[in-house]
Amino acid sequence: MRTIINIGIGLLLLLGAGFVFKWMVDANKKPKRKAKKIVKTVFVDTVHNRQVPIMLKANGTLVAKNKIELFSEVQGVLQPTTKEFKAGVAYKKGEVMLKINSDEEYTRLQAQKSTLYNTITSIIPDVRLDFPEEYPKWRNYLSKFDFDKPTPKLPKANSEKEKFFISSRNIYTTFYNVKNLEVRLQKYTLRAPYNGVLTEALVNTGSLVRQGQKLGEFINPHVFEMEVSINANYIDLLKTGASVTLRNLDNSLQWQGTIIRINGKVDQASQTVKTYIRVAGEGLKEGMYLEAHIKAKNEHEAFVIPRTLLVNNQKVYAVQDSALALLTVNPVYFKDKSVIVKGLPEGTIVLKRPIPGAYQGMKVKIGEALTNPKN
């Protein structure tokens, strides 16, 4: 009997412990909360279609439009001049830049002039007898002959007989030998072809200059050209004579240039076309790296948006009835961070910033209207 009582007491204890445990578990359970639907706040802009200029950007290096490399056509020792032949020295047109010792060449020229003079002198008696009417012009030629001045042109023969006579005395050959030496003598003195500055000097006074040796580099520091590469897709938008704005890398200075040439060939590797811009102005130096802003044309009824807003390069999200809607657009020109598009109805509310996870029909609320992005 006692055993039965003990068993009954144990069962009652177990049942009581179970009820207590269930009560404690139920007491710790929190009521389930209903999930709130999150509506994202978006930043928008209102479409105002307008005339948008298409500006092509390209980079290039300035090169002097008038630039020559100086080479020696003769050999000799370099002599001092009024100005030292050094980089940075400016010369005016016709001013002596270099002078090479020409004593030997000058002596050879004078000897050849003497031969010509003597030869003509020797034929004067024959001319007086055989061509009395031609005698005055030859006599006058000798009287004006000056060994220190350029040799004057020979008198013109008025008949074949006179021409054969002069030629038989070897006068024509001697005359052209003299003229050849006069031309060669001028090469010992190098003069500035235009107002400019020496940008490179490779020889010094007293050094031996050899024929064909490079002497330096001379430029006109006032007019420059810049070569830029333009995408072949936009080359039809460019015209010679079009104005170009040039800026330095930190945008602190700018100059106005003009397109002067457009290459007719497309580079196969880069699919670009070389375009040449002429520019002049204060502060420009050869070798400067500049950025060109070329106004190609105006796109009418267009709008500018950030490139990050384009979906598959042909759609953008707009806000309609507090929900996102995908609208098809026509991108007409891509820039670094923005794109010019057409096809958006006037007054359309479009996103200003992309939304992660955006989809058609997504509920949104408008935060604030922002201005149109800069080009």
Stockholm file with secondary structure:
# STOCKHOLM 1.0

chainA/1-375         MRTIINIGIGLLLLLGAGFVFKWMVDANKKPKRKAKKIVKTVFVDTVHNRQVPIMLKANGTLVAKNKIELFSEVQGVLQPTTKEFKAGVAYKKGEVMLKINSDEEYTRLQAQKSTLYNTITSIIPDVRLDFPEEYPKWRNYLSKFDFDKPTPKLPKANSEKEKFFISSRNIYTTFYNVKNLEVRLQKYTLRAPYNGVLTEALVNTGSLVRQGQKLGEFINPHVFEMEVSINANYIDLLKTGASVTLRNLDNSLQWQGTIIRINGKVDQASQTVKTYIRVAGEGLKEGMYLEAHIKAKNEHEAFVIPRTLLVNNQKVYAVQDSALALLTVNPVYFKDKSVIVKGLPEGTIVLKRPIPGAYQGMKVKIGEALTNPKN
#=GR chainA/1-375 SS CHHHHHHHHHHHHHHHHHHHHHHHHHHHCCCCCCCCCCCEEEEEEECCCEEEEEEEEEEEEEEESSEEEEECSSCEEEECCSSCCCTTCEECTTCEEEEECCHHHHHHHHHHHHHHHHHHHHHHHHHHHHCTTTHHHHHHHHHTCCTTSCCCCCCCCSSHHHHHHHHHTTHHHHHHHHHHHHHHHHTTEEECSSSEEEEEECCCTTCEECTTCEEEEEECTTEEEEEEEEEGGGGGGCCTTCEEEEECTTSSCEEEEEEEEEEEEECTTTCEEEEEEEEECTTCCTTCEEEEEEEEEEEEEEEEEEGGGCBTTTEEEEEETTEEEEEECEEEEECSSEEEEECCCTTCEEESSCCTTCCTTCBEEEEEECCCCCC
#=GC SS_cons         CHHHHHHHHHHHHHHHHHHHHHHHHHHHCCCCCCCCCCCEEEEEEECCCEEEEEEEEEEEEEEESSEEEEECSSCEEEECCSSCCCTTCEECTTCEEEEECCHHHHHHHHHHHHHHHHHHHHHHHHHHHHCTTTHHHHHHHHHTCCTTSCCCCCCCCSSHHHHHHHHHTTHHHHHHHHHHHHHHHHTTEEECSSSEEEEEECCCTTCEECTTCEEEEEECTTEEEEEEEEEGGGGGGCCTTCEEEEECTTSSCEEEEEEEEEEEEECTTTCEEEEEEEEECTTCCTTCEEEEEEEEEEEEEEEEEEGGGCBTTTEEEEEETTEEEEEECEEEEECSSEEEEECCCTTCEEESSCCTTCCTTCBEEEEEECCCCCC
//
